[in-house]
Amino acid sequence: MAGTRTAPAATAAANRRYISIHMIDASGDQLAHKLAVAIAATAAAIEAWIAAYQAATNSSVYEYTDTLIRSGEALTANAVAAYRGGVENGVNLLFKNPGTLDTFGVRVIAPVSGDMSALGDAPDVAGTLLQDVIDTTTALAAGYDFSSAQYTTRRERRNNSRVR
């Protein structure tokens, strides 16, 4: 049995917004700074802030992100207390772009028993639950293919088998 979602749908109105600027200094050190802004902040106001920040720093503002947040209540009563039910347990899914060889991971935390094979700590990527996560991830991340999955505790590999 899975937990209960309180996060609003992707079509819901945002209830928080952040602008993050990403900077690099002359030695190559990088830093990001996050600023909470009004949801209705205009592109001109955001650009003015970034331009003012750039004028006041020796670092180079090379990127910024504009994040809209849709949040519900964080209620422990909506989570299920079960084997592998803690956030320290998870299935790490690896995705790879075959053209660029770039990779990224998605960690499915507190996996339900339907995510795991009968072999114990091996993910069941052929099962409906993980396959749905894999399919929707590759649909969102154009050019990336599923590469492998591995169950871990606290992100450590712990000699668990990797499934491809």
C-alpha positions as CSV (number, residue, x, y, z in Angstrom):
1,M,0.0,0.0,0.0
2,A,1.4,3.4,-1.0
3,G,1.3,6.6,1.0
4,T,-1.2,9.4,0.3
5,R,-0.3,12.4,-1.7
6,T,-1.0,15.9,-0.5
7,A,0.9,17.8,-3.2
8,P,-1.5,19.6,-5.6
9,A,-1.7,18.6,-9.2
10,A,0.8,20.1,-11.7
11,T,-2.1,22.1,-13.1
12,A,-2.9,23.7,-9.7
13,A,-1.9,27.3,-9.0
14,A,1.6,27.7,-7.4
15,N,1.8,28.9,-3.8
16,R,5.5,29.7,-3.7
17,R,8.2,30.9,-6.1
18,Y,12.0,31.0,-5.9
19,I,14.6,32.5,-8.2
20,S,18.0,30.9,-7.9
21,I,21.1,32.5,-9.4
22,H,24.2,30.3,-10.1
23,M,27.6,31.9,-10.0
24,I,31.2,31.0,-10.6
25,D,34.2,32.9,-9.4
26,A,37.6,33.3,-11.1
27,S,39.0,30.2,-9.4
28,G,36.1,28.0,-10.6
29,D,34.3,27.8,-7.3
30,Q,30.5,27.8,-7.8
31,L,27.7,28.9,-5.5
32,A,23.9,29.3,-5.8
33,H,21.7,31.8,-4.0
34,K,18.0,31.3,-3.7
35,L,15.5,34.2,-3.2
36,A,11.8,33.8,-2.4
37,V,9.9,36.1,-4.7
38,A,6.2,37.0,-5.3
39,I,4.4,34.5,-7.5
40,A,3.4,37.4,-9.7
41,A,6.9,38.8,-10.0
42,T,7.4,40.0,-13.6
43,A,10.3,39.0,-15.8
44,A,11.4,42.6,-15.8
45,A,11.6,42.7,-12.0
46,I,13.5,39.4,-11.9
47,E,15.9,40.6,-14.6
48,A,16.5,43.8,-12.8
49,W,17.4,41.9,-9.6
50,I,19.8,39.6,-11.5
51,A,21.4,42.6,-13.3
52,A,21.8,44.5,-10.0
53,Y,23.4,41.4,-8.4
54,Q,25.8,40.9,-11.3
55,A,26.9,44.5,-11.1
56,A,27.7,44.1,-7.4
57,T,29.8,40.9,-7.7
58,N,33.1,39.8,-9.2
59,S,31.6,36.4,-9.9
60,S,29.8,35.5,-13.1
61,V,26.1,34.9,-12.9
62,Y,25.9,32.1,-15.5
63,E,22.5,30.6,-14.9
64,Y,19.3,31.2,-13.1
65,T,16.3,29.0,-12.3
66,D,12.7,30.2,-11.8
67,T,10.9,27.7,-9.6
68,L,7.1,27.6,-9.0
69,I,6.1,25.5,-6.0
70,R,2.8,23.7,-5.4
71,S,2.8,22.3,-1.9
72,G,0.4,20.5,0.3
73,E,0.7,19.6,4.0
74,A,3.6,17.4,5.1
75,L,1.7,14.9,7.3
76,T,3.3,11.8,8.7
77,A,-0.1,10.2,8.9
78,N,-0.2,10.1,5.1
79,A,2.9,7.8,5.0
80,V,2.9,4.1,5.5
81,A,5.0,2.5,8.2
82,A,6.2,-0.6,6.4
83,Y,9.4,-2.6,5.6
84,R,11.6,-0.3,3.5
85,G,9.1,2.5,4.4
86,G,11.8,5.0,5.5
87,V,13.3,7.7,3.3
88,E,16.8,6.1,3.9
89,N,15.7,3.2,1.7
90,G,15.3,3.6,-2.0
91,V,15.6,2.4,-5.6
92,N,18.1,4.4,-7.6
93,L,17.2,4.6,-11.2
94,L,19.9,5.7,-13.7
95,F,19.1,7.4,-17.0
96,K,21.7,7.9,-19.7
97,N,21.7,10.0,-22.9
98,P,23.4,7.7,-25.5
99,G,24.5,10.6,-27.6
100,T,26.2,12.8,-25.0
101,L,26.8,10.0,-22.4
102,D,25.3,12.4,-19.7
103,T,23.5,10.6,-16.9
104,F,21.1,11.6,-14.1
105,G,19.4,9.6,-11.3
106,V,16.0,9.4,-9.9
107,R,15.7,7.9,-6.4
108,V,12.4,6.3,-5.5
109,I,12.4,6.5,-1.7
110,A,10.6,4.2,0.7
111,P,9.7,1.7,-2.1
112,V,6.5,-0.3,-1.8
113,S,6.8,-4.1,-1.9
114,G,5.5,-4.0,-5.5
115,D,8.7,-2.2,-6.5
116,M,10.9,-5.2,-5.5
117,S,11.3,-8.6,-7.0
118,A,10.8,-11.9,-5.2
119,L,14.6,-12.1,-4.9
120,G,14.6,-9.7,-2.0
121,D,16.6,-6.5,-2.5
122,A,16.5,-6.4,-6.3
123,P,14.2,-3.9,-7.9
124,D,11.5,-5.2,-10.2
125,V,11.9,-2.9,-13.2
126,A,9.6,-5.1,-15.3
127,G,6.8,-4.5,-12.7
128,T,4.1,-2.0,-13.3
129,L,5.1,0.5,-10.5
130,L,8.7,1.1,-11.4
131,Q,8.1,0.8,-15.1
132,D,5.5,3.6,-14.9
133,V,8.2,5.8,-13.1
134,I,10.7,4.9,-15.8
135,D,8.3,5.5,-18.7
136,T,7.1,8.9,-17.4
137,T,10.7,10.0,-16.6
138,T,12.0,9.2,-20.1
139,A,8.9,11.0,-21.5
140,L,9.9,14.2,-19.6
141,A,13.7,13.9,-20.1
142,A,13.9,13.9,-23.9
143,G,16.9,11.9,-25.3
144,Y,17.5,9.9,-22.1
145,D,17.0,6.1,-21.8
146,F,16.7,4.0,-18.7
147,S,20.1,2.4,-17.9
148,S,19.8,0.5,-14.5
149,A,18.2,0.3,-11.1
150,Q,19.6,-0.7,-7.7
151,Y,18.1,-0.8,-4.2
152,T,20.2,0.9,-1.5
153,T,19.9,2.0,2.1
154,R,21.1,5.5,2.8
155,R,22.4,5.7,-0.8
156,E,25.1,3.1,-0.1
157,R,25.5,0.3,-2.6
158,R,25.7,-2.4,0.0
159,N,26.5,-5.1,-2.6
160,N,22.9,-5.2,-3.9
161,S,22.5,-6.3,-7.5
162,R,22.0,-3.8,-10.3
163,V,19.2,-4.5,-12.6
164,R,19.2,-3.4,-16.3
